[in-house]
Amino acid sequence: MNNTNDQIKNCKQEKKKLEEQLLILEGVNELFRKARMNYISLEMAVANQLEDIKAKMFSLDKEIEILETMEDKK
């Protein structure tokens, strides 16, 4: 009988350790999920800035072209 009680006690202790590990890993997993979302947000923000800069450069190139044409006609 004592052996069975020891086995029950050991199983419960092992289960408790596993539950603690599970909670820790779930927390770590959530941190990685949030970090991934932040990374994606930053990546999108940088991509948008790149597109804005390219559009502004294109616009400035066109403006320069127009101004140079006007200057050449003088």
N, C-alpha and C positions, 0 to 999 in steps of 0.2 A: 504493500500500500504506500509506503514511504517513497519508494522508487517512482511510482506514478505521480505522486504529488510533486516530486522534484522535477519530473518531466514537464508537468503542467506549468510549474514556476518558470522553468527554463524557456518553454515555448512563449509564455507571456512576456518574459524579459526580451526575448528575441523579437517578438512582434512589436514591442514598444520601441526598440532600437530602429526597426525598419520604418515605423511610423514617423519617428524623428527624422530619419534620412529622407523619407518621402516629402515631408514638409519643407526641409531645406532645399531639396532638388526642385520642388514646385516653385519655391521662391526664386531660385537661380534661373529657372526657365522663364519665369515672368520678367525678370530683369533683362534677359536676353531678348525677349519679345519686345519690350519697351525700347531697348537699345536699337533693335532692328528697325522699328518704326521711326525712331529719331533719325537714324541713318538715311532711311528712305526720304524723309522730309527734307533733310539737308541736301541730299542729292538732287531732289526736285527743285529746291530753291536755287542751287548753283546752276542747274540746267536752265532755269528761267532767266537768271541773270545773264548767262551766256547768250541766250537768244535776244534779250533786250539790248545787249552791247552790240551784237551783230546787226540788229535792226537799226540802231542809232548810227553805226559806222556806215551802213548802206545809205541811210538818209543823208549823212554828211557828204559822202562821195557824190551823191546826186546834186546836192546843193553846191559843192565845189565845181562840179562840171557845168552847172548853169551859170554860176558867177564867172567862171573862166571864159565861157562862151560870150557872155555879155561884155567882158573886158576886152576880148579879142575884136569885137565889133566896134569898139570906140575908135 
